[in-house]
Amino acid sequence: MSNTQVTISPEGFDPNCGAFRATVSTNWGTYTACYYNRSNKEISGSYTLYYYNQPGGVWYSFDNGDEPSYVKSDTVVPQ
């Protein structure tokens, strides 16, 4: 498991992925990601990005100590 600090800028609900979309600013670039969480709410601000290498690919979540939000697709893709 690894983690890094990121900044999340919300972009609203994206019907293409059926989840919220956000711009994610990291120290290695800016990305866009669709994510979901238990409360079905948008997130914004400073979060920790956790990523785990699993046999089926890398699994990502954003967490600020409240509740985790999970990246819906397998990758956090470059814009």
PDB file of N, CA, C and O in Angstrom:
ATOM      1  N   MET A   1       0.850  -1.199   0.000  1.00  0.00           N
ATOM      2  CA  MET A   1       0.000   0.000   0.000  1.00  0.00           C
ATOM      3  C   MET A   1       0.883   1.246   0.000  1.00  0.00           C
ATOM      4  O   MET A   1       1.883   1.308   0.716  1.00  0.00           O
ATOM      5  N   SER A   2       0.513   2.220  -0.796  1.00  0.00           N
ATOM      6  CA  SER A   2       1.210   3.498  -0.800  1.00  0.00           C
ATOM      7  C   SER A   2       0.185   4.612  -0.639  1.00  0.00           C
ATOM      8  O   SER A   2      -1.005   4.401  -0.871  1.00  0.00           O
ATOM      9  N   ASN A   3       0.637   5.782  -0.247  1.00  0.00           N
ATOM     10  CA  ASN A   3      -0.277   6.908  -0.126  1.00  0.00           C
ATOM     11  C   ASN A   3       0.452   8.207  -0.442  1.00  0.00           C
ATOM     12  O   ASN A   3       1.666   8.314  -0.265  1.00  0.00           O
ATOM     13  N   THR A   4      -0.311   9.193  -0.914  1.00  0.00           N
ATOM     14  CA  THR A   4       0.234  10.501  -1.227  1.00  0.00           C
ATOM     15  C   THR A   4      -0.870  11.534  -1.081  1.00  0.00           C
ATOM     16  O   THR A   4      -2.051  11.214  -1.216  1.00  0.00           O
ATOM     17  N   GLN A   5      -0.481  12.790  -0.801  1.00  0.00           N
ATOM     18  CA  GLN A   5      -1.458  13.864  -0.672  1.00  0.00           C
ATOM     19  C   GLN A   5      -1.868  14.381  -2.047  1.00  0.00           C
ATOM     20  O   GLN A   5      -1.017  14.599  -2.909  1.00  0.00           O
ATOM     21  N   VAL A   6      -3.153  14.574  -2.250  1.00  0.00           N
ATOM     22  CA  VAL A   6      -3.666  15.123  -3.506  1.00  0.00           C
ATOM     23  C   VAL A   6      -4.705  16.198  -3.194  1.00  0.00           C
ATOM     24  O   VAL A   6      -5.236  16.261  -2.085  1.00  0.00           O
ATOM     25  N   THR A   7      -4.985  17.038  -4.184  1.00  0.00           N
ATOM     26  CA  THR A   7      -6.031  18.043  -4.075  1.00  0.00           C
ATOM     27  C   THR A   7      -7.123  17.709  -5.075  1.00  0.00           C
ATOM     28  O   THR A   7      -6.850  17.496  -6.257  1.00  0.00           O
ATOM     29  N   ILE A   8      -8.364  17.664  -4.598  1.00  0.00           N
ATOM     30  CA  ILE A   8      -9.500  17.261  -5.424  1.00  0.00           C
ATOM     31  C   ILE A   8     -10.378  18.465  -5.719  1.00  0.00           C
ATOM     32  O   ILE A   8     -10.806  19.179  -4.812  1.00  0.00           O
ATOM     33  N   SER A   9     -10.642  18.681  -7.018  1.00  0.00           N
ATOM     34  CA  SER A   9     -11.563  19.734  -7.459  1.00  0.00           C
ATOM     35  C   SER A   9     -12.779  19.069  -8.088  1.00  0.00           C
ATOM     36  O   SER A   9     -12.654  18.414  -9.123  1.00  0.00           O
ATOM     37  N   PRO A  10     -13.965  19.226  -7.474  1.00  0.00           N
ATOM     38  CA  PRO A  10     -15.151  18.529  -7.971  1.00  0.00           C
ATOM     39  C   PRO A  10     -15.620  19.061  -9.319  1.00  0.00           C
ATOM     40  O   PRO A  10     -15.502  20.253  -9.601  1.00  0.00           O
ATOM     41  N   GLU A  11     -16.149  18.173 -10.142  1.00  0.00           N
ATOM     42  CA  GLU A  11     -16.678  18.537 -11.455  1.00  0.00           C
ATOM     43  C   GLU A  11     -18.119  18.091 -11.643  1.00  0.00           C
ATOM     44  O   GLU A  11     -18.647  18.160 -12.753  1.00  0.00           O
ATOM     45  N   GLY A  12     -18.763  17.632 -10.572  1.00  0.00           N
ATOM     46  CA  GLY A  12     -20.163  17.251 -10.675  1.00  0.00           C
ATOM     47  C   GLY A  12     -20.352  15.812 -11.116  1.00  0.00           C
ATOM     48  O   GLY A  12     -19.392  15.062 -11.295  1.00  0.00           O
ATOM     49  N   PHE A  13     -21.614  15.447 -11.286  1.00  0.00           N
ATOM     50  CA  PHE A  13     -21.962  14.076 -11.671  1.00  0.00           C
ATOM     51  C   PHE A  13     -21.678  13.878 -13.150  1.00  0.00           C
ATOM     52  O   PHE A  13     -22.035  14.718 -13.975  1.00  0.00           O
ATOM     53  N   ASP A  14     -21.045  12.779 -13.479  1.00  0.00           N
ATOM     54  CA  ASP A  14     -20.732  12.454 -14.868  1.00  0.00           C
ATOM     55  C   ASP A  14     -21.568  11.249 -15.296  1.00  0.00           C
ATOM     56  O   ASP A  14     -21.291  10.128 -14.869  1.00  0.00           O
ATOM     57  N   PRO A  15     -22.595  11.463 -16.142  1.00  0.00           N
ATOM     58  CA  PRO A  15     -23.448  10.339 -16.548  1.00  0.00           C
ATOM     59  C   PRO A  15     -22.695   9.283 -17.350  1.00  0.00           C
ATOM     60  O   PRO A  15     -23.132   8.135 -17.423  1.00  0.00           O
ATOM     61  N   ASN A  16     -21.568   9.659 -17.953  1.00  0.00           N
ATOM     62  CA  ASN A  16     -20.803   8.686 -18.732  1.00  0.00           C
ATOM     63  C   ASN A  16     -20.236   7.574 -17.860  1.00  0.00           C
ATOM     64  O   ASN A  16     -20.153   6.424 -18.292  1.00  0.00           O
ATOM     65  N   CYS A  17     -19.850   7.910 -16.646  1.00  0.00           N
ATOM     66  CA  CYS A  17     -19.315   6.866 -15.767  1.00  0.00           C
ATOM     67  C   CYS A  17     -20.283   6.541 -14.621  1.00  0.00           C
ATOM     68  O   CYS A  17     -20.018   5.648 -13.817  1.00  0.00           O
ATOM     69  N   GLY A  18     -21.401   7.268 -14.550  1.00  0.00           N
ATOM     70  CA  GLY A  18     -22.397   6.980 -13.524  1.00  0.00           C
ATOM     71  C   GLY A  18     -21.920   7.290 -12.117  1.00  0.00           C
ATOM     72  O   GLY A  18     -22.325   6.637 -11.156  1.00  0.00           O
ATOM     73  N   ALA A  19     -21.057   8.290 -12.001  1.00  0.00           N
ATOM     74  CA  ALA A  19     -20.496   8.648 -10.694  1.00  0.00           C
ATOM     75  C   ALA A  19     -20.017  10.089 -10.757  1.00  0.00           C
ATOM     76  O   ALA A  19     -20.069  10.725 -11.809  1.00  0.00           O
ATOM     77  N   PHE A  20     -19.549  10.600  -9.621  1.00  0.00           N
ATOM     78  CA  PHE A  20     -18.976  11.944  -9.615  1.00  0.00           C
ATOM     79  C   PHE A  20     -17.613  11.932 -10.302  1.00  0.00           C
ATOM     80  O   PHE A  20     -16.873  10.952 -10.223  1.00  0.00           O
ATOM     81  N   ARG A  21     -17.295  13.035 -10.975  1.00  0.00           N
ATOM     82  CA  ARG A  21     -15.978  13.197 -11.579  1.00  0.00           C
ATOM     83  C   ARG A  21     -15.251  14.333 -10.867  1.00  0.00           C
ATOM     84  O   ARG A  21     -15.869  15.302 -10.427  1.00  0.00           O
ATOM     85  N   ALA A  22     -13.944  14.202 -10.762  1.00  0.00           N
ATOM     86  CA  ALA A  22     -13.137  15.241 -10.124  1.00  0.00           C
ATOM     87  C   ALA A  22     -11.801  15.358 -10.845  1.00  0.00           C
ATOM     88  O   ALA A  22     -11.311  14.404 -11.449  1.00  0.00           O
ATOM     89  N   THR A  23     -11.227  16.560 -10.763  1.00  0.00           N
ATOM     90  CA  THR A  23      -9.839  16.752 -11.168  1.00  0.00           C
ATOM     91  C   THR A  23      -8.972  16.490  -9.945  1.00  0.00           C
ATOM     92  O   THR A  23      -9.238  17.015  -8.864  1.00  0.00           O
ATOM     93  N   VAL A  24      -7.944  15.684 -10.118  1.00  0.00           N
ATOM     94  CA  VAL A  24      -7.067  15.287  -9.021  1.00  0.00           C
ATOM     95  C   VAL A  24      -5.662  15.811  -9.313  1.00  0.00           C
ATOM     96  O   VAL A  24      -5.015  15.383 -10.268  1.00  0.00           O
ATOM     97  N   SER A  25      -5.200  16.740  -8.481  1.00  0.00           N
ATOM     98  CA  SER A  25      -3.855  17.306  -8.645  1.00  0.00           C
ATOM     99  C   SER A  25      -2.880  16.550  -7.749  1.00  0.00           C
ATOM    100  O   SER A  25      -3.049  16.503  -6.531  1.00  0.00           O
ATOM    101  N   THR A  26      -1.859  15.960  -8.366  1.00  0.00           N
ATOM    102  CA  THR A  26      -0.839  15.227  -7.624  1.00  0.00           C
ATOM    103  C   THR A  26       0.520  15.857  -7.904  1.00  0.00           C
ATOM    104  O   THR A  26       0.636  16.754  -8.739  1.00  0.00           O
ATOM    105  N   ASN A  27       1.543  15.382  -7.203  1.00  0.00           N
ATOM    106  CA  ASN A  27       2.886  15.927  -7.439  1.00  0.00           C
ATOM    107  C   ASN A  27       3.505  15.354  -8.712  1.00  0.00           C
ATOM    108  O   ASN A  27       4.620  15.732  -9.069  1.00  0.00           O
ATOM    109  N   TRP A  28       2.809  14.452  -9.405  1.00  0.00           N
ATOM    110  CA  TRP A  28       3.330  13.947 -10.681  1.00  0.00           C
ATOM    111  C   TRP A  28       2.424  14.304 -11.855  1.00  0.00           C
ATOM    112  O   TRP A  28       2.617  13.801 -12.962  1.00  0.00           O
ATOM    113  N   GLY A  29       1.424  15.178 -11.617  1.00  0.00           N
ATOM    114  CA  GLY A  29       0.564  15.608 -12.716  1.00  0.00           C
ATOM    115  C   GLY A  29      -0.872  15.784 -12.274  1.00  0.00           C
ATOM    116  O   GLY A  29      -1.223  15.513 -11.126  1.00  0.00           O
ATOM    117  N   THR A  30      -1.698  16.241 -13.200  1.00  0.00           N
ATOM    118  CA  THR A  30      -3.121  16.453 -12.944  1.00  0.00           C
ATOM    119  C   THR A  30      -3.908  15.413 -13.729  1.00  0.00           C
ATOM    120  O   THR A  30      -3.640  15.164 -14.905  1.00  0.00           O
ATOM    121  N   TYR A  31      -4.876  14.816 -13.064  1.00  0.00           N
ATOM    122  CA  TYR A  31      -5.620  13.696 -13.613  1.00  0.00           C
ATOM    123  C   TYR A  31      -7.115  13.938 -13.422  1.00  0.00           C
ATOM    124  O   TYR A  31      -7.530  14.825 -12.677  1.00  0.00           O
ATOM    125  N   THR A  32      -7.906  13.132 -14.110  1.00  0.00           N
ATOM    126  CA  THR A  32      -9.349  13.159 -13.875  1.00  0.00           C
ATOM    127  C   THR A  32      -9.787  11.758 -13.480  1.00  0.00           C
ATOM    128  O   THR A  32      -9.274  10.768 -14.001  1.00  0.00           O
ATOM    129  N   ALA A  33     -10.735  11.681 -12.558  1.00  0.00           N
ATOM    130  CA  ALA A  33     -11.170  10.377 -12.061  1.00  0.00           C
ATOM    131  C   ALA A  33     -12.651  10.421 -11.710  1.00  0.00           C
ATOM    132  O   ALA A  33     -13.165  11.449 -11.269  1.00  0.00           O
ATOM    133  N   CYS A  34     -13.329   9.296 -11.908  1.00  0.00           N
ATOM    134  CA  CYS A  34     -14.689   9.123 -11.398  1.00  0.00           C
ATOM    135  C   CYS A  34     -14.591   8.344 -10.086  1.00  0.00           C
ATOM    136  O   CYS A  34     -13.777   7.430  -9.955  1.00  0.00           O
ATOM    137  N   TYR A  35     -15.424   8.714  -9.127  1.00  0.00           N
ATOM    138  CA  TYR A  35     -15.338   8.079  -7.813  1.00  0.00           C
ATOM    139  C   TYR A  35     -16.729   7.954  -7.216  1.00  0.00           C
ATOM    140  O   TYR A  35     -17.664   8.623  -7.654  1.00  0.00           O
ATOM    141  N   TYR A  36     -16.860   7.096  -6.216  1.00  0.00           N
ATOM    142  CA  TYR A  36     -18.128   6.934  -5.496  1.00  0.00           C
ATOM    143  C   TYR A  36     -17.810   6.727  -4.021  1.00  0.00           C
ATOM    144  O   TYR A  36     -16.706   6.323  -3.657  1.00  0.00           O
ATOM    145  N   ASN A  37     -18.799   7.010  -3.181  1.00  0.00           N
ATOM    146  CA  ASN A  37     -18.662   6.760  -1.749  1.00  0.00           C
ATOM    147  C   ASN A  37     -20.017   6.378  -1.169  1.00  0.00           C
ATOM    148  O   ASN A  37     -21.046   6.502  -1.832  1.00  0.00           O
ATOM    149  N   ARG A  38     -20.005   5.918   0.058  1.00  0.00           N
ATOM    150  CA  ARG A  38     -21.211   5.396   0.698  1.00  0.00           C
ATOM    151  C   ARG A  38     -22.289   6.472   0.841  1.00  0.00           C
ATOM    152  O   ARG A  38     -23.478   6.182   0.708  1.00  0.00           O
ATOM    153  N   SER A  39     -21.877   7.706   1.109  1.00  0.00           N
ATOM    154  CA  SER A  39     -22.838   8.794   1.319  1.00  0.00           C
ATOM    155  C   SER A  39     -23.312   9.432   0.020  1.00  0.00           C
ATOM    156  O   SER A  39     -24.180  10.305   0.037  1.00  0.00           O
ATOM    157  N   ASN A  40     -22.749   9.003  -1.106  1.00  0.00           N
ATOM    158  CA  ASN A  40     -23.111   9.553  -2.414  1.00  0.00           C
ATOM    159  C   ASN A  40     -22.973  11.075  -2.429  1.00  0.00           C
ATOM    160  O   ASN A  40     -23.894  11.789  -2.827  1.00  0.00           O
ATOM    161  N   LYS A  41     -21.815  11.558  -1.991  1.00  0.00           N
ATOM    162  CA  LYS A  41     -21.586  13.000  -1.926  1.00  0.00           C
ATOM    163  C   LYS A  41     -20.313  13.365  -2.675  1.00  0.00           C
ATOM    164  O   LYS A  41     -19.402  12.553  -2.835  1.00  0.00           O
ATOM    165  N   GLU A  42     -20.283  14.628  -3.134  1.00  0.00           N
ATOM    166  CA  GLU A  42     -19.082  15.134  -3.785  1.00  0.00           C
ATOM    167  C   GLU A  42     -18.035  15.445  -2.739  1.00  0.00           C
ATOM    168  O   GLU A  42     -18.354  15.812  -1.608  1.00  0.00           O
ATOM    169  N   ILE A  43     -16.785  15.295  -3.129  1.00  0.00           N
ATOM    170  CA  ILE A  43     -15.682  15.615  -2.227  1.00  0.00           C
ATOM    171  C   ILE A  43     -14.830  16.713  -2.853  1.00  0.00           C
ATOM    172  O   ILE A  43     -14.816  16.891  -4.071  1.00  0.00           O
ATOM    173  N   SER A  44     -14.121  17.442  -1.999  1.00  0.00           N
ATOM    174  CA  SER A  44     -13.334  18.583  -2.465  1.00  0.00           C
ATOM    175  C   SER A  44     -12.241  18.867  -1.444  1.00  0.00           C
ATOM    176  O   SER A  44     -12.436  18.679  -0.243  1.00  0.00           O
ATOM    177  N   GLY A  45     -11.088  19.322  -1.932  1.00  0.00           N
ATOM    178  CA  GLY A  45     -10.032  19.749  -1.019  1.00  0.00           C
ATOM    179  C   GLY A  45      -8.900  18.750  -0.932  1.00  0.00           C
ATOM    180  O   GLY A  45      -8.634  18.016  -1.883  1.00  0.00           O
ATOM    181  N   SER A  46      -8.237  18.722   0.205  1.00  0.00           N
ATOM    182  CA  SER A  46      -7.040  17.909   0.391  1.00  0.00           C
ATOM    183  C   SER A  46      -7.412  16.514   0.876  1.00  0.00           C
ATOM    184  O   SER A  46      -8.110  16.357   1.877  1.00  0.00           O
ATOM    185  N   TYR A  47      -6.936  15.509   0.154  1.00  0.00           N
ATOM    186  CA  TYR A  47      -7.198  14.115   0.510  1.00  0.00           C
ATOM    187  C   TYR A  47      -5.919  13.315   0.400  1.00  0.00           C
ATOM    188  O   TYR A  47      -4.966  13.724  -0.263  1.00  0.00           O
ATOM    189  N   THR A  48      -5.909  12.175   1.055  1.00  0.00           N
ATOM    190  CA  THR A  48      -4.834  11.214   0.856  1.00  0.00           C
ATOM    191  C   THR A  48      -5.300  10.203  -0.183  1.00  0.00           C
ATOM    192  O   THR A  48      -6.373   9.614  -0.054  1.00  0.00           O
ATOM    193  N   LEU A  49      -4.483  10.009  -1.212  1.00  0.00           N
ATOM    194  CA  LEU A  49      -4.756   8.992  -2.226  1.00  0.00           C
ATOM    195  C   LEU A  49      -4.021   7.726  -1.816  1.00  0.00           C
ATOM    196  O   LEU A  49      -2.793   7.699  -1.739  1.00  0.00           O
ATOM    197  N   TYR A  50      -4.803   6.670  -1.553  1.00  0.00           N
ATOM    198  CA  TYR A  50      -4.212   5.369  -1.234  1.00  0.00           C
ATOM    199  C   TYR A  50      -4.278   4.503  -2.482  1.00  0.00           C
ATOM    200  O   TYR A  50      -5.270   4.532  -3.210  1.00  0.00           O
ATOM    201  N   TYR A  51      -3.237   3.743  -2.727  1.00  0.00           N
ATOM    202  CA  TYR A  51      -3.318   2.801  -3.834  1.00  0.00           C
ATOM    203  C   TYR A  51      -2.665   1.483  -3.454  1.00  0.00           C
ATOM    204  O   TYR A  51      -1.616   1.428  -2.813  1.00  0.00           O
ATOM    205  N   TYR A  52      -3.328   0.446  -3.875  1.00  0.00           N
ATOM    206  CA  TYR A  52      -2.938  -0.912  -3.521  1.00  0.00           C
ATOM    207  C   TYR A  52      -2.730  -1.687  -4.815  1.00  0.00           C
ATOM    208  O   TYR A  52      -3.581  -1.644  -5.703  1.00  0.00           O
ATOM    209  N   ASN A  53      -1.624  -2.386  -4.930  1.00  0.00           N
ATOM    210  CA  ASN A  53      -1.402  -3.259  -6.077  1.00  0.00           C
ATOM    211  C   ASN A  53      -2.090  -4.596  -5.811  1.00  0.00           C
ATOM    212  O   ASN A  53      -1.717  -5.337  -4.902  1.00  0.00           O
ATOM    213  N   GLN A  54      -3.108  -4.886  -6.629  1.00  0.00           N
ATOM    214  CA  GLN A  54      -3.847  -6.125  -6.506  1.00  0.00           C
ATOM    215  C   GLN A  54      -3.586  -6.975  -7.751  1.00  0.00           C
ATOM    216  O   GLN A  54      -3.145  -6.441  -8.769  1.00  0.00           O
ATOM    217  N   PRO A  55      -3.843  -8.272  -7.697  1.00  0.00           N
ATOM    218  CA  PRO A  55      -3.632  -9.109  -8.873  1.00  0.00           C
ATOM    219  C   PRO A  55      -4.397  -8.612 -10.105  1.00  0.00           C
ATOM    220  O   PRO A  55      -3.918  -8.751 -11.231  1.00  0.00           O
ATOM    221  N   GLY A  56      -5.572  -8.040  -9.897  1.00  0.00           N
ATOM    222  CA  GLY A  56      -6.375  -7.572 -11.021  1.00  0.00           C
ATOM    223  C   GLY A  56      -6.065  -6.150 -11.463  1.00  0.00           C
ATOM    224  O   GLY A  56      -6.719  -5.630 -12.367  1.00  0.00           O
ATOM    225  N   GLY A  57      -5.082  -5.518 -10.845  1.00  0.00           N
ATOM    226  CA  GLY A  57      -4.763  -4.136 -11.178  1.00  0.00           C
ATOM    227  C   GLY A  57      -4.582  -3.308  -9.924  1.00  0.00           C
ATOM    228  O   GLY A  57      -4.563  -3.839  -8.814  1.00  0.00           O
ATOM    229  N   VAL A  58      -4.450  -2.009 -10.104  1.00  0.00           N
ATOM    230  CA  VAL A  58      -4.250  -1.115  -8.963  1.00  0.00           C
ATOM    231  C   VAL A  58      -5.612  -0.581  -8.505  1.00  0.00           C
ATOM    232  O   VAL A  58      -6.452  -0.216  -9.328  1.00  0.00           O
ATOM    233  N   TRP A  59      -5.816  -0.541  -7.209  1.00  0.00           N
ATOM    234  CA  TRP A  59      -7.071  -0.102  -6.601  1.00  0.00           C
ATOM    235  C   TRP A  59      -6.795   1.201  -5.857  1.00  0.00           C
ATOM    236  O   TRP A  59      -5.857   1.288  -5.064  1.00  0.00           O
ATOM    237  N   TYR A  60      -7.622   2.214  -6.121  1.00  0.00           N
ATOM    238  CA  TYR A  60      -7.384   3.548  -5.562  1.00  0.00           C
ATOM    239  C   TYR A  60      -8.529   3.986  -4.649  1.00  0.00           C
ATOM    240  O   TYR A  60      -9.688   3.648  -4.889  1.00  0.00           O
ATOM    241  N   SER A  61      -8.197   4.735  -3.608  1.00  0.00           N
ATOM    242  CA  SER A  61      -9.232   5.403  -2.818  1.00  0.00           C
ATOM    243  C   SER A  61      -8.709   6.745  -2.324  1.00  0.00           C
ATOM    244  O   SER A  61      -7.507   6.938  -2.145  1.00  0.00           O
ATOM    245  N   PHE A  62      -9.652   7.675  -2.108  1.00  0.00           N
ATOM    246  CA  PHE A  62      -9.352   8.974  -1.495  1.00  0.00           C
ATOM    247  C   PHE A  62      -9.907   8.940  -0.084  1.00  0.00           C
ATOM    248  O   PHE A  62     -11.012   8.443   0.135  1.00  0.00           O
ATOM    249  N   ASP A  63      -9.160   9.458   0.873  1.00  0.00           N
ATOM    250  CA  ASP A  63      -9.629   9.425   2.258  1.00  0.00           C
ATOM    251  C   ASP A  63      -9.115  10.658   2.992  1.00  0.00           C
ATOM    252  O   ASP A  63      -7.957  11.044   2.830  1.00  0.00           O
ATOM    253  N   ASN A  64      -9.980  11.278   3.802  1.00  0.00           N
ATOM    254  CA  ASN A  64      -9.545  12.387   4.648  1.00  0.00           C
ATOM    255  C   ASN A  64      -9.895  12.113   6.105  1.00  0.00           C
ATOM    256  O   ASN A  64      -9.955  13.033   6.921  1.00  0.00           O
ATOM    257  N   GLY A  65     -10.124  10.841   6.428  1.00  0.00           N
ATOM    258  CA  GLY A  65     -10.460  10.469   7.790  1.00  0.00           C
ATOM    259  C   GLY A  65     -11.948  10.416   8.040  1.00  0.00           C
ATOM    260  O   GLY A  65     -12.378   9.937   9.089  1.00  0.00           O
ATOM    261  N   ASP A  66     -12.755  10.901   7.091  1.00  0.00           N
ATOM    262  CA  ASP A  66     -14.205  10.882   7.231  1.00  0.00           C
ATOM    263  C   ASP A  66     -14.739   9.555   6.707  1.00  0.00           C
ATOM    264  O   ASP A  66     -15.111   8.683   7.492  1.00  0.00           O
ATOM    265  N   GLU A  67     -14.781   9.396   5.398  1.00  0.00           N
ATOM    266  CA  GLU A  67     -15.110   8.118   4.805  1.00  0.00           C
ATOM    267  C   GLU A  67     -14.383   8.027   3.473  1.00  0.00           C
ATOM    268  O   GLU A  67     -14.184   9.047   2.813  1.00  0.00           O
ATOM    269  N   PRO A  68     -13.984   6.837   3.064  1.00  0.00           N
ATOM    270  CA  PRO A  68     -13.236   6.719   1.815  1.00  0.00           C
ATOM    271  C   PRO A  68     -14.125   6.882   0.592  1.00  0.00           C
ATOM    272  O   PRO A  68     -15.300   6.515   0.610  1.00  0.00           O
ATOM    273  N   SER A  69     -13.554   7.434  -0.466  1.00  0.00           N
ATOM    274  CA  SER A  69     -14.182   7.464  -1.782  1.00  0.00           C
ATOM    275  C   SER A  69     -13.320   6.615  -2.698  1.00  0.00           C
ATOM    276  O   SER A  69     -12.093   6.710  -2.680  1.00  0.00           O
ATOM    277  N   TYR A  70     -13.972   5.785  -3.499  1.00  0.00           N
ATOM    278  CA  TYR A  70     -13.248   4.827  -4.329  1.00  0.00           C
ATOM    279  C   TYR A  70     -13.272   5.254  -5.777  1.00  0.00           C
ATOM    280  O   TYR A  70     -14.310   5.672  -6.289  1.00  0.00           O
ATOM    281  N   VAL A  71     -12.128   5.151  -6.444  1.00  0.00           N
ATOM    282  CA  VAL A  71     -12.064   5.463  -7.865  1.00  0.00           C
ATOM    283  C   VAL A  71     -12.785   4.358  -8.626  1.00  0.00           C
ATOM    284  O   VAL A  71     -12.508   3.172  -8.448  1.00  0.00           O
ATOM    285  N   LYS A  72     -13.725   4.780  -9.485  1.00  0.00           N
ATOM    286  CA  LYS A  72     -14.612   3.824 -10.133  1.00  0.00           C
ATOM    287  C   LYS A  72     -13.905   3.006 -11.208  1.00  0.00           C
ATOM    288  O   LYS A  72     -14.130   1.801 -11.321  1.00  0.00           O
ATOM    289  N   SER A  73     -13.054   3.655 -11.995  1.00  0.00           N
ATOM    290  CA  SER A  73     -12.339   2.910 -13.030  1.00  0.00           C
ATOM    291  C   SER A  73     -11.013   2.421 -12.475  1.00  0.00           C
ATOM    292  O   SER A  73     -10.616   2.814 -11.378  1.00  0.00           O
ATOM    293  N   ASP A  74     -10.327   1.569 -13.220  1.00  0.00           N
ATOM    294  CA  ASP A  74      -9.076   0.989 -12.722  1.00  0.00           C
ATOM    295  C   ASP A  74      -7.944   2.005 -12.672  1.00  0.00           C
ATOM    296  O   ASP A  74      -6.988   1.832 -11.915  1.00  0.00           O
ATOM    297  N   THR A  75      -8.043   3.062 -13.471  1.00  0.00           N
ATOM    298  CA  THR A  75      -6.919   3.988 -13.550  1.00  0.00           C
ATOM    299  C   THR A  75      -7.356   5.403 -13.252  1.00  0.00           C
ATOM    300  O   THR A  75      -8.511   5.765 -13.476  1.00  0.00           O
ATOM    301  N   VAL A  76      -6.443   6.197 -12.751  1.00  0.00           N
ATOM    302  CA  VAL A  76      -6.609   7.643 -12.652  1.00  0.00           C
ATOM    303  C   VAL A  76      -5.912   8.191 -13.889  1.00  0.00           C
ATOM    304  O   VAL A  76      -4.683   8.234 -13.943  1.00  0.00           O
ATOM    305  N   VAL A  77      -6.686   8.607 -14.877  1.00  0.00           N
ATOM    306  CA  VAL A  77      -6.128   8.812 -16.205  1.00  0.00           C
ATOM    307  C   VAL A  77      -5.668  10.252 -16.425  1.00  0.00           C
ATOM    308  O   VAL A  77      -6.294  11.185 -15.921  1.00  0.00           O
ATOM    309  N   PRO A  78      -4.587  10.441 -17.169  1.00  0.00           N
ATOM    310  CA  PRO A  78      -4.135  11.800 -17.493  1.00  0.00           C
ATOM    311  C   PRO A  78      -5.182  12.536 -18.332  1.00  0.00           C
ATOM    312  O   PRO A  78      -5.894  11.924 -19.128  1.00  0.00           O
ATOM    313  N   GLN A  79      -5.265  13.836 -18.147  1.00  0.00           N
ATOM    314  CA  GLN A  79      -6.199  14.643 -18.939  1.00  0.00           C
ATOM    315  C   GLN A  79      -5.624  14.898 -20.308  1.00  0.00           C
ATOM    316  O   GLN A  79      -6.258  15.560 -21.130  1.00  0.00           O
TER     317      GLN A  79
END
